[in-house]
Amino acid sequence: MPTAELILTGAQVRTLDPARPHAGAVAVRDGVIAAVGDDTDVRDWRGPGTEMVSLAGAHLVPGLVDAHSHPVWGLDMATGVDLSQVRDLDGLRGALAAASRTDGWVIGFGLDHNVFGGRPVHRSLVEDVLGGSPAFLHLYDGHSALVSEAALKAAGVDGPRAFVQRSEVVCDAEGRPTGHLVEHAAMDLVAEVMPRPSYEERRARLVELLSAMAATGLTGAHAMDLGDPELVGSVAEETVLPVRMRFAPWCMPGADREALEELVALQGRRGRHWKVDGVKFFMDGTVEGGTAWLEHADCHGQGTEAFWPDPAAYTAAVRQLHAAGVRTATHAIGDAAVRHVLDTVEGLGAGGRFAHRIEHVETVPDGTPERFSRLGVIASMQPPHTAYTRGDHGDEWSRRLGSARAGRAWRMRDLRDAGAVVALGSDWPIAPYDVRGVLATAREPRGAAAALGGLTGLQALEGCTTHAALAAGEAQETGRIAPGFRADLTAFGLDPVEAPADEVAQAPVRLTVTGGRVVHRGV
């Protein structure tokens, strides 16, 4: 073989390649794996310019991929004061009183619905500590926000609004906005008048974020939005992106044939380590926000409607994109939403197998995991979300659903046992991006999901490698350590399959390689 550019030696390599499950050394050339073997093979690969890296017994696995993340869109959402550690209303009020202002605004993110202790989300709960400042606080789910009276006035929002999608400016009995904005269209009313980071600030934050992601072992992310192609393209021209990104732009209710054709035209737009590939739909919202589409209403009588007011229009849009060869991913949390997406894919026939995926899948009845497997629909799930629930079902998610539905939370193991593809991710900035935490909580889910048990260590690793590759339609080019596959590699100081889950969550990351480039070196 030609001289390798990079050789990794002294490793315990878990290839996930059935042809050679284990090895000791890997050679890389032109961004792909050139050879897999043992240290005795190295002399045949090495040349004058070869970079040699001894892993000294570290465990090398295929590069880890976050199958659901928002690395660029999330830059705007994860702005201001981090409220993710706030646990009650007093803590929220204290955090807001001490928060710094951005052009006079109080901006925050990561606010847990459980902070309100079952009370309605209302600006009156925090208005007095804001000192009249406009405020925009993203709730952790990314589908709702709490805003102050001054923010509503700045946006000219003084009553209810009508939207094409299922969104709401929540109002009291007199028609006055409570400050609770539900779903994207409602939040956008205020977001459009908020301070926005400059291009230079966003660029610097993107580089910093991707580097921090790579330091946890991530080599790729399925970005479930369009991101900012100009920003990403500019950064990619100046430096090597440490995390490879695959963007899926949104298709919202009301999209006509021309809008769908524009989404088709976006496919294939690319640069080094990034591309547009796929389209993202929303079939519902979130359980905590009352917008998950459920077979039966939640405890507040909510959740009986789809995000697309006409679900048949969603089905028609998926059919048009499928006919154009475009892969789709659909946000579906509630059981009715999941059922409708499965019905839609079933209507596509055999050609729909492994071309379409459902994001989140938080609660589904018996029989549904087998249907995922039979239809070849990929389940894309985010184990860290389970931490927002409680084992005693005293959290907002569980209370809304009731014990029966909360008892079938995040059925990752049932899906795998049924033969379905289960790709794993974080949904950053909804949950932390650290892929080690994804692996750990996949094996030991939290809260309401704990009773069902988690994946094996191998299944969790596959969720961020081989199954993530299947979810992207890239199973023949990534997800395994084999000749001809991408040289995306992650080396840990312990075995991510055999080590206990709590140790995996803190595992030392010895090396991260993306596209044949070393993008992170651990100590």
ChimeraX attribute file (.defattr): number of C-alpha atoms within 10 A of each C-alpha:
attribute: neighborCount
match mode: 1-to-1
recipient: residues
	/A:1	9
	/A:2	10
	/A:3	17
	/A:4	24
	/A:5	21
	/A:6	26
	/A:7	25
	/A:8	22
	/A:9	25
	/A:10	19
	/A:11	24
	/A:12	22
	/A:13	26
	/A:14	20
	/A:15	20
	/A:16	20
	/A:17	14
	/A:18	9
	/A:19	8
	/A:20	13
	/A:21	13
	/A:22	20
	/A:23	19
	/A:24	22
	/A:25	24
	/A:26	29
	/A:27	27
	/A:28	28
	/A:29	21
	/A:30	14
	/A:31	18
	/A:32	21
	/A:33	25
	/A:34	24
	/A:35	22
	/A:36	23
	/A:37	17
	/A:38	18
	/A:39	16
	/A:40	10
	/A:41	16
	/A:42	21
	/A:43	8
	/A:44	11
	/A:45	19
	/A:46	19
	/A:47	14
	/A:48	8
	/A:49	10
	/A:50	16
	/A:51	14
	/A:52	15
	/A:53	15
	/A:54	12
	/A:55	20
	/A:56	13
	/A:57	16
	/A:58	22
	/A:59	23
	/A:60	31
	/A:61	26
	/A:62	30
	/A:63	28
	/A:64	30
	/A:65	31
	/A:66	30
	/A:67	29
	/A:68	25
	/A:69	28
	/A:70	24
	/A:71	25
	/A:72	26
	/A:73	17
	/A:74	19
	/A:75	19
	/A:76	15
	/A:77	22
	/A:78	19
	/A:79	17
	/A:80	18
	/A:81	19
	/A:82	17
	/A:83	21
	/A:84	17
	/A:85	12
	/A:86	18
	/A:87	16
	/A:88	14
	/A:89	15
	/A:90	13
	/A:91	14
	/A:92	21
	/A:93	18
	/A:94	13
	/A:95	17
	/A:96	21
	/A:97	15
	/A:98	12
	/A:99	17
	/A:100	14
	/A:101	15
	/A:102	15
	/A:103	10
	/A:104	13
	/A:105	20
	/A:106	24
	/A:107	25
	/A:108	24
	/A:109	24
	/A:110	24
	/A:111	26
	/A:112	21
	/A:113	23
	/A:114	19
	/A:115	19
	/A:116	18
	/A:117	14
	/A:118	12
	/A:119	10
	/A:120	11
	/A:121	20
	/A:122	20
	/A:123	17
	/A:124	12
	/A:125	16
	/A:126	20
	/A:127	19
	/A:128	12
	/A:129	16
	/A:130	18
	/A:131	10
	/A:132	14
	/A:133	17
	/A:134	22
	/A:135	29
	/A:136	25
	/A:137	25
	/A:138	26
	/A:139	25
	/A:140	23
	/A:141	24
	/A:142	24
	/A:143	21
	/A:144	26
	/A:145	27
	/A:146	22
	/A:147	28
	/A:148	26
	/A:149	20
	/A:150	19
	/A:151	24
	/A:152	21
	/A:153	12
	/A:154	15
	/A:155	16
	/A:156	12
	/A:157	18
	/A:158	15
	/A:159	15
	/A:160	15
	/A:161	14
	/A:162	11
	/A:163	12
	/A:164	12
	/A:165	20
	/A:166	21
	/A:167	21
	/A:168	20
	/A:169	24
	/A:170	19
	/A:171	18
	/A:172	12
	/A:173	6
	/A:174	7
	/A:175	12
	/A:176	14
	/A:177	23
	/A:178	22
	/A:179	26
	/A:180	24
	/A:181	29
	/A:182	24
	/A:183	24
	/A:184	18
	/A:185	20
	/A:186	25
	/A:187	23
	/A:188	13
	/A:189	19
	/A:190	21
	/A:191	18
	/A:192	11
	/A:193	13
	/A:194	21
	/A:195	12
	/A:196	14
	/A:197	14
	/A:198	9
	/A:199	10
	/A:200	10
	/A:201	11
	/A:202	16
	/A:203	18
	/A:204	12
	/A:205	15
	/A:206	20
	/A:207	19
	/A:208	11
	/A:209	18
	/A:210	22
	/A:211	18
	/A:212	17
	/A:213	23
	/A:214	29
	/A:215	23
	/A:216	26
	/A:217	29
	/A:218	31
	/A:219	31
	/A:220	28
	/A:221	28
	/A:222	26
	/A:223	29
	/A:224	28
	/A:225	24
	/A:226	21
	/A:227	22
	/A:228	12
	/A:229	17
	/A:230	9
	/A:231	15
	/A:232	22
	/A:233	17
	/A:234	13
	/A:235	17
	/A:236	17
	/A:237	11
	/A:238	8
	/A:239	10
	/A:240	16
	/A:241	26
	/A:242	27
	/A:243	31
	/A:244	22
	/A:245	30
	/A:246	25
	/A:247	29
	/A:248	25
	/A:249	22
	/A:250	19
	/A:251	21
	/A:252	19
	/A:253	21
	/A:254	15
	/A:255	13
	/A:256	12
	/A:257	13
	/A:258	9
	/A:259	14
	/A:260	19
	/A:261	14
	/A:262	10
	/A:263	20
	/A:264	19
	/A:265	11
	/A:266	18
	/A:267	19
	/A:268	13
	/A:269	12
	/A:270	17
	/A:271	15
	/A:272	16
	/A:273	19
	/A:274	23
	/A:275	22
	/A:276	24
	/A:277	25
	/A:278	29
	/A:279	26
	/A:280	23
	/A:281	25
	/A:282	22
	/A:283	30
	/A:284	28
	/A:285	29
	/A:286	23
	/A:287	24
	/A:288	23
	/A:289	24
	/A:290	23
	/A:291	26
	/A:292	29
	/A:293	28
	/A:294	25
	/A:295	14
	/A:296	14
	/A:297	16
	/A:298	23
	/A:299	13
	/A:300	10
	/A:301	10
	/A:302	17
	/A:303	26
	/A:304	18
	/A:305	22
	/A:306	23
	/A:307	26
	/A:308	20
	/A:309	15
	/A:310	13
	/A:311	18
	/A:312	12
	/A:313	15
	/A:314	24
	/A:315	18
	/A:316	13
	/A:317	22
	/A:318	26
	/A:319	18
	/A:320	16
	/A:321	19
	/A:322	19
	/A:323	13
	/A:324	12
	/A:325	14
	/A:326	18
	/A:327	23
	/A:328	23
	/A:329	27
	/A:330	24
	/A:331	24
	/A:332	29
	/A:333	26
	/A:334	29
	/A:335	20
	/A:336	24
	/A:337	29
	/A:338	27
	/A:339	18
	/A:340	19
	/A:341	24
	/A:342	20
	/A:343	14
	/A:344	19
	/A:345	23
	/A:346	19
	/A:347	14
	/A:348	16
	/A:349	10
	/A:350	11
	/A:351	15
	/A:352	20
	/A:353	18
	/A:354	19
	/A:355	21
	/A:356	26
	/A:357	29
	/A:358	27
	/A:359	27
	/A:360	24
	/A:361	21
	/A:362	26
	/A:363	25
	/A:364	23
	/A:365	15
	/A:366	11
	/A:367	11
	/A:368	19
	/A:369	22
	/A:370	17
	/A:371	19
	/A:372	25
	/A:373	20
	/A:374	14
	/A:375	22
	/A:376	23
	/A:377	26
	/A:378	26
	/A:379	26
	/A:380	26
	/A:381	26
	/A:382	28
	/A:383	28
	/A:384	27
	/A:385	25
	/A:386	23
	/A:387	16
	/A:388	19
	/A:389	22
	/A:390	18
	/A:391	17
	/A:392	11
	/A:393	18
	/A:394	18
	/A:395	20
	/A:396	22
	/A:397	23
	/A:398	26
	/A:399	20
	/A:400	23
	/A:401	25
	/A:402	15
	/A:403	14
	/A:404	11
	/A:405	18
	/A:406	22
	/A:407	21
	/A:408	18
	/A:409	23
	/A:410	28
	/A:411	24
	/A:412	32
	/A:413	21
	/A:414	20
	/A:415	22
	/A:416	19
	/A:417	14
	/A:418	17
	/A:419	16
	/A:420	24
	/A:421	26
	/A:422	29
	/A:423	31
	/A:424	32
	/A:425	32
	/A:426	25
	/A:427	29
	/A:428	23
	/A:429	22
	/A:430	25
	/A:431	23
	/A:432	16
	/A:433	25
	/A:434	22
	/A:435	26
	/A:436	25
	/A:437	23
	/A:438	29
	/A:439	33
	/A:440	25
	/A:441	25
	/A:442	30
	/A:443	26
	/A:444	24
	/A:445	25
	/A:446	21
	/A:447	20
	/A:448	25
	/A:449	26
	/A:450	20
	/A:451	14
	/A:452	17
	/A:453	17
	/A:454	23
	/A:455	24
	/A:456	17
	/A:457	22
	/A:458	14
	/A:459	22
	/A:460	25
	/A:461	28
	/A:462	25
	/A:463	31
	/A:464	27
	/A:465	27
	/A:466	26
	/A:467	27
	/A:468	31
	/A:469	21
	/A:470	20
	/A:471	29
	/A:472	23
	/A:473	17
	/A:474	13
	/A:475	16
	/A:476	13
	/A:477	16
	/A:478	23
	/A:479	30
	/A:480	28
	/A:481	30
	/A:482	25
	/A:483	16
	/A:484	17
	/A:485	21
	/A:486	25
	/A:487	31
	/A:488	30
	/A:489	27
	/A:490	26
	/A:491	29
	/A:492	25
	/A:493	19
	/A:494	21
	/A:495	20
	/A:496	25
	/A:497	19
	/A:498	11
	/A:499	13
	/A:500	15
	/A:501	21
	/A:502	15
	/A:503	14
	/A:504	24
	/A:505	19
	/A:506	15
	/A:507	20
	/A:508	19
	/A:509	23
	/A:510	22
	/A:511	25
	/A:512	29
	/A:513	24
	/A:514	26
	/A:515	26
	/A:516	21
	/A:517	19
	/A:518	17
	/A:519	20
	/A:520	22
	/A:521	13
	/A:522	13
	/A:523	7
